[in-house]
Each structure stands twice: as structure tokens, then as C-alpha cells.
Amino acid sequence: MGKNVTKTVIGLFGSVLIASAGCAGEQDQEPVTVAPAPSSTGGLYVVMTRPPNVPAHFVATPNGWFDPDCVVAIAPDEHVTREGHVARRDGSIRRAAQQCKSPRFDVEGREIVESSEARTVPTTNGWVEYASSTALGAMSYVHSQWTVPALPTANSGQVIYFFPGTENASSVTSIMQPVLGYNHSGGPSGVWSMASWNCCVTGTTWHSTPYISATPGTTVSGDMQGTGCNASTGVCPNWTIVSRNSAGSTTTLSTTTTQAQNWLFGHVLEAYNIATCSNLPASSPSVASGFALRNAAGTTVSPPAWTNSLLSVSPSCSYSVSHTATTATLAWSNNGTQVCTPGADRSCCPFANGCSCLGDQTCNAAGTGWGACEGAGQAGHPCP
């Protein structure tokens, strides 16, 4: 990023580069889509540490950096209405809908704003790699399961999420996600836990309570069930999102939407505050399987031929995506020594009292550190 913070319209990620996937046994040889993150200087890399312009109290959710006031916990006997109210089972309103007054940011610190324009990639926020498809049309039921990875070698406050999900392919006001998280936003620290999430009516993101524990090496699952579906429009207005651990414990979010959920995500890795590859899980890969799918007409459908996608991120940790007819696989390396990708740029602010404008840093040729912060202006002083 350059010195000026830019706004990013949801889903507009510029040009998409296509690269061929290498052979990997029986895994499908679908192309991998590499989506370069936009920046005001044209850089290709998303730097995965907290951007300087994101306030220190903001939290990394599965939907980007949020003001905690706009992250709302939902009790088991509550649901989110289409207007954004939090309603109890008896119909009374516990929390009236209110527009979030704070912006939210993606992983590179760009403000996320809504758009109704058609998109070529999803609302990624902090997504690193994913398998997705629009081939099945609007969905009414999605189930998948995957193994909880080993804990990261180092815990420096990084946030890591794995999940399947659905959203609308034209404009997103609602994304459904049963989520496995390390240092889960609002959840326990230094361990894996699960919660179910929905975003972003009124600029708010909601999650289920309680968080449930998830043990490395065990199998967890996620279910998204839509009801009241209209087969013609594809809209299922009422949704139940269930995250389940290996002990059978569940955490459920009941929510609503006015959009057809016609973009399906079989497996997603999303991460924030990744300073080195050792911040990633110590075991790789993560394989999603056991898919059970129904479209909005209630017809059971087979898993699609997933599109494999990688975002260009720094540090580079040998990320890869592959799939077979029944699985979607995300891989990475935890052993890399790179701190950043050689030649990558990021914004910076070297002043304790803040900056009137951000400077730039460049990763050195060995990828072992960032250069001096150049061009920053101290708060209260003109930009250089």
C-alpha cells in the first residue's frame, strides 16, 4: 500500500491471474486462480499483519477487522432478523437493529464498502486460499467436515480460521460460516474453538454462543440449513448454521437473509497477524470431505468441480489448493523462515503518536526483514 488509505468496494479485486496446478496424485488438475490484492501502488502482495490504519482495539473476525461494538454475540434462544434485530424465541427484541458507526477493514487495511456490482472473486477480507464454485446455483443445505490441525508453533496473537460457507455471487449482504478458529475473535486464546457466523446486514457481524472447544487431530463439521426456500428465486429466508466438534457439542446461529446463497465455498483458510510461517498450524494439509449438498429446490446434488484459488500474500508459506471429486484440500508450510516476501511493500507508521500520512516499507531481498519506513508524516505535522 502507498501513503494514502484507499476504500475497497467489496469483491472488486482487479485482474485475475490464472496458473496451472501441478500434478498431485489423483487430485484434479483444475487451474488455480491467483488473485493479486489491489493497492494504491499496484503491489501484488497482501501483508498479513495488522495494517497501521486499523485501530488497535479492532478485532479480526471471519469477515474482516471490526469494531468490537459491531460484533454481536447471539444466545442459543435468539435469532437475527432480516432487518438486523436480535430477537428472542418469544418474539421480543433484545437488541434493535442499528447501523454500525465504524468502518470495517480487509486484511490490507482497506475500508470495505457495499456494492451491487458483479464480482469475479468473493468477499475475501483475510482469505489466503479457498475452493469455491457457483456451478450448483442457489443452495439450501451444505455439510462438510475436516480435521482440526495441530496448534501453530508460535502464538503471537495471530488469528486463523477454517470454514465452508455460502454467499451471493452478485452482491453480498449475508455470508454463512460455521467456523473453526485459532485465537477466535471473542473466544478462548491459544487454542482451537468453534462458532457459527453471519455478516453483514447493518454493517454488523453476528456469532453464536457459546464457543465450543476443538481438539487437534479430531474431526469437526459444519452445517448450513435454509428453510422456506423459493425454488424460482433461490432465496431461502431462514438459516440455521451449526458448528459441531468431535464430542458432539454444537454451537448454533439462527439468522435470515434476502439473498440466494449461490456461491459455495468448500474450504477456506483465512488468517490475520501472520508475521512468519511458524504462525500457521504445525500440521498441513487441511482436507474437507463428506460433503452433503442440496439446492434451493431441495434436490440432492454432488460436489462440484471446485475452482482452486490463492491470494498473493506475504509471508509466502508454500500455499496450495487442490481437490478431487469428494475433497477440497488446503496446504501450507509451517517451516518457512521468511518474515516477508522479497520486494513486497507495506504501509507503516513509525511514530508512537500516529501519522498524518503513512509511509512505505519494502521487504529485503532475503525475505528476512522490512526496510526503513520512508515517507511517513508525524501526527500533527504536514505530510512530507
Residue pairs with C-beta under 8 A, 6 or more apart in sequence:
1 39
1 40
1 41
1 43
1 51
1 108
1 109
1 110
1 345
1 346
1 347
1 358
1 360
2 39
2 40
2 41
2 347
2 358
2 360
3 40
3 347
3 357
3 358
3 359
3 360
3 375
3 376
3 383
4 40
4 357
4 358
5 53
5 109
5 110
5 111
5 347
5 358
6 39
6 40
6 110
6 111
7 110
7 111
7 113
8 38
8 106
8 110
8 111
8 112
8 113
9 113
9 114
9 115
9 117
10 112
10 113
10 114
10 115
10 119
10 123
10 171
10 172
11 115
11 117
11 119
11 120
11 121
11 122
11 123
11 171
11 172
12 38
12 115
12 117
12 119
13 35
13 36
13 37
13 38
13 120
13 121
13 124
14 36
14 38
15 36
16 33
16 34
16 35
16 120
16 121
17 33
17 34
17 35
17 36
18 31
18 32
18 33
18 34
19 31
19 32
19 34
20 29
20 31
20 32
21 29
21 30
21 31
21 32
21 308
21 320
21 321
21 322
23 29
24 322
26 324
27 322
27 323
27 324
27 329
28 305
28 306
28 322
28 323
28 324
28 325
30 305
30 306
30 307
30 308
30 323
31 307
31 308
32 308
32 309
32 310
32 320
32 321
33 121
33 307
33 308
33 309
33 310
34 309
34 310
34 311
34 312
35 121
35 124
35 309
35 310
35 311
35 312
36 44
36 45
36 312
37 43
37 44
37 45
37 46
37 107
37 108
37 311
37 312
37 313
38 110
39 108
39 345
41 345
41 360
43 344
43 345
44 312
44 344
45 312
45 313
45 314
45 341
45 344
45 345
46 107
46 108
46 311
46 312
46 313
46 314
47 108
47 313
47 314
47 340
47 344
47 346
48 107
48 126
48 128
48 271
48 272
48 273
48 274
48 275
48 313
48 314
48 315
49 273
49 274
49 275
49 346
50 56
50 65
50 272
50 273
51 65
51 105
51 107
51 108
51 109
51 346
51 347
52 109
52 347
52 348
52 349
52 355
52 358
53 105
53 109
53 347
53 358
54 65
54 105
54 109
55 67
57 67
57 68
58 65
58 66
58 67
58 68
58 105
59 65
59 66
59 68
59 71
59 185
59 186
60 126
60 159
60 185
60 272
60 273
61 71
61 185
61 197
61 199
61 205
61 207
62 125
62 161
62 163
62 177
62 179
62 181
62 185
62 197
62 199
62 205
62 270
63 104
63 123
63 125
63 175
63 197
63 199
63 200
63 205
64 104
64 105
64 106
64 107
64 112
64 125
64 126
65 104
65 105
65 106
65 107
65 109
65 272
66 100
66 102
66 104
66 185
66 205
67 100
67 101
67 102
67 104
69 100
69 101
69 102
70 100
70 102
70 104
70 203
70 204
70 205
71 185
71 186
71 204
71 205
71 206
71 207
72 86
72 95
72 204
72 205
72 206
72 207
73 186
73 206
73 207
73 208
73 209
74 80
74 86
74 206
74 207
74 208
74 209
74 253
74 254
75 209
76 208
76 209
76 252
77 88
77 89
78 86
78 87
78 88
78 89
78 94
78 254
79 86
79 87
79 89
79 254
79 255
79 256
80 86
80 87
80 198
80 201
80 206
80 253
80 254
80 255
80 256
81 87
81 97
81 256
82 201
82 237
82 256
82 257
82 258
83 97
83 201
84 97
84 98
84 201
84 202
84 204
85 93
85 95
85 96
85 97
86 93
86 94
86 95
86 206
87 93
87 94
88 94
97 201
97 202
98 202
98 204
99 202
99 203
100 202
100 203
100 204
102 203
103 111
103 112
104 111
104 112
104 200
104 203
105 111
105 112
106 112
106 124
106 125
106 126
107 124
107 125
107 126
107 272
109 347
112 123
112 125
114 171
114 172
114 173
114 200
115 171
116 170
116 171
117 171
118 169
118 170
119 169
119 170
119 171
121 309
122 130
122 132
122 167
122 172
122 263
122 265
123 167
123 172
123 175
124 130
124 270
124 311
125 270
126 159
126 161
126 270
126 271
126 272
127 268
127 269
127 270
127 311
128 269
128 270
128 271
128 310
128 311
128 313
128 319
128 332
129 268
129 269
129 308
129 309
129 310
129 311
129 319
129 320
129 321
129 330
129 332
130 265
130 266
130 267
130 268
130 269
130 309
130 321
130 330
131 265
131 266
131 267
131 268
131 288
131 306
131 307
131 308
131 309
131 321
131 323
131 328
131 329
131 330
132 263
132 264
132 265
132 266
132 306
132 307
132 309
133 263
133 264
133 266
133 304
133 305
133 306
133 307
134 169
134 262
134 263
134 264
135 304
135 305
136 262
136 264
136 293
136 295
136 301
136 304
137 234
137 260
137 262
137 295
137 296
138 229
138 233
138 234
138 235
138 236
138 260
138 261
138 262
138 295
138 296
139 166
139 224
139 226
139 261
139 262
139 264
139 293
139 294
139 295
139 296
140 225
140 226
140 227
140 229
140 236
140 294
140 295
140 296
140 297
140 298
141 223
141 224
141 225
141 226
141 292
141 293
141 294
142 164
142 166
142 222
142 223
142 224
142 264
142 291
142 292
142 293
143 221
143 222
143 223
143 224
143 290
143 291
143 292
143 293
144 164
144 221
144 222
144 266
144 267
144 288
144 289
144 290
144 291
144 292
145 219
145 220
145 221
145 222
145 288
145 289
145 290
146 162
146 180
146 219
146 220
146 221
146 267
146 286
146 287
146 288
146 289
147 217
147 218
147 219
147 220
147 286
147 287
148 180
148 192
148 214
148 215
148 216
148 217
148 218
148 219
148 220
149 162
149 192
149 216
149 281
149 282
149 283
149 284
149 286
150 216
150 217
150 281
150 282
150 283
151 182
151 190
151 191
151 192
151 216
151 281
151 282
152 158
152 160
152 182
152 278
152 279
152 280
152 281
152 282
152 334
153 278
153 279
153 282
153 334
154 276
154 278
154 279
155 183
155 189
155 190
155 279
156 273
156 275
156 279
157 183
157 273
158 182
158 183
158 271
158 272
158 273
158 274
158 275
158 279
159 181
159 182
159 183
159 184
159 185
159 271
159 272
159 273
160 181
160 182
160 183
160 269
160 270
160 271
160 272
160 280
160 281
161 179
161 180
161 181
161 182
161 184
161 268
161 269
161 270
161 271
162 179
162 180
162 181
162 267
162 268
162 269
162 270
162 286
162 330
163 177
163 178
163 179
163 180
163 197
163 222
163 265
163 267
163 268
163 270
164 177
164 178
164 222
164 224
164 264
164 265
164 266
164 267
164 268
164 288
165 175
165 176
165 177
165 178
165 224
165 264
165 265
165 268
166 175
166 176
166 224
166 261
166 262
166 263
166 264
166 265
167 174
167 175
167 176
167 259
167 261
167 263
167 265
168 174
168 259
168 260
168 261
168 262
168 263
169 262
169 263
171 259
172 200
172 259
173 200
173 201
173 257
173 258
173 259
174 198
174 199
174 200
174 201
174 255
174 257
174 258
174 259
174 261
175 197
175 198
175 199
175 200
176 197
176 198
176 224
176 239
176 241
176 255
176 257
176 261
177 196
177 197
177 198
177 222
177 241
178 194
178 196
178 197
178 221
178 222
178 223
178 224
178 241
178 242
178 243
178 244
179 194
179 195
179 196
179 197
179 207
179 222
179 243
180 192
180 193
180 194
180 214
180 220
180 243
181 187
181 192
181 193
181 194
181 195
182 191
182 192
182 281
183 189
183 190
184 192
184 193
184 194
184 195
184 211
185 207
186 195
186 207
186 211
187 193
187 195
187 211
188 211
188 213
191 213
191 214
192 213
192 214
192 215
192 216
193 211
193 212
193 213
193 214
194 211
194 212
194 213
194 214
194 220
194 243
194 244
194 245
194 251
195 207
195 208
195 209
195 211
195 212
195 243
195 251
195 253
196 207
196 208
196 222
196 241
196 242
196 243
196 251
196 252
196 253
197 205
197 206
197 207
197 208
197 241
197 253
198 205
198 206
198 207
198 239
198 241
198 253
198 255
199 205
199 206
206 253
206 255
207 253
208 241
208 243
208 251
208 252
208 253
209 251
210 251
211 251
212 243
212 245
212 249
212 250
212 251
213 245
213 249
214 220
214 245
214 246
215 245
215 246
216 283
218 245
218 246
219 246
220 243
220 244
220 245
220 246
221 243
221 244
221 290
222 241
222 242
222 243
222 244
223 240
223 241
223 242
223 244
224 239
224 240
224 241
224 242
224 261
225 239
225 240
225 241
225 242
226 236
226 237
226 238
226 239
226 261
226 296
227 236
227 237
227 238
227 239
227 240
228 236
228 237
228 238
229 235
229 236
229 296
229 297
229 298
230 236
230 296
231 296
231 297
231 298
233 260
234 260
234 261
234 262
234 296
235 257
235 258
235 259
235 260
235 296
236 257
236 260
236 261
236 296
237 256
237 257
237 258
238 254
238 255
238 256
239 254
239 255
239 256
239 257
239 261
240 252
240 253
240 254
241 252
241 253
241 254
241 255
242 250
242 251
242 252
243 250
243 251
243 252
244 250
260 296
264 293
264 304
266 288
266 291
266 303
266 306
266 323
266 328
267 286
267 287
267 288
267 328
267 329
267 330
268 330
269 286
269 319
269 330
269 332
271 279
271 280
273 279
274 280
274 313
274 315
274 317
275 315
275 339
276 315
276 336
276 337
276 338
276 339
277 315
277 317
277 318
277 332
277 333
277 334
277 335
277 336
277 337
277 338
278 334
278 335
278 336
280 317
280 332
280 333
280 334
281 332
281 334
282 334
283 334
284 331
284 332
284 333
284 334
285 329
285 330
285 331
285 332
286 329
286 330
286 331
287 327
287 328
287 329
287 330
288 327
288 328
288 329
289 326
289 327
289 328
291 303
291 326
292 300
293 300
293 301
293 302
293 303
294 300
294 301
295 301
302 325
303 325
303 326
305 323
306 323
306 328
308 321
308 322
308 323
309 321
310 319
310 320
310 321
313 319
313 341
314 340
314 341
314 344
314 346
314 363
315 336
315 338
315 339
315 340
315 341
315 367
316 336
316 338
316 341
316 367
317 332
317 333
317 334
317 336
317 338
318 331
318 332
318 333
318 336
319 330
319 331
319 332
320 330
320 331
320 332
321 328
321 329
321 330
321 331
322 329
322 331
323 329
337 367
337 368
338 367
338 368
339 363
339 367
339 368
339 369
339 370
340 346
340 363
340 367
340 369
340 370
341 363
341 367
342 363
342 364
342 365
342 366
342 367
343 362
343 363
343 365
344 362
344 363
345 360
345 361
345 362
345 363
346 360
346 361
346 363
346 370
347 358
347 359
347 360
347 361
348 358
348 359
348 360
348 361
348 370
348 373
348 376
349 355
349 358
349 359
349 373
349 376
350 359
350 373
350 376
351 376
351 378
351 379
353 378
353 379
353 380
354 378
354 379
355 376
355 377
355 378
355 379
356 377
356 378
356 379
356 380
356 381
356 382
356 383
357 375
357 376
357 377
357 383
358 376
359 373
359 374
359 375
359 376
360 373
360 374
360 375
361 370
361 371
361 372
361 373
361 374
362 370
362 371
363 369
363 370
363 371
364 370
364 371
375 384
376 384
377 383
377 384
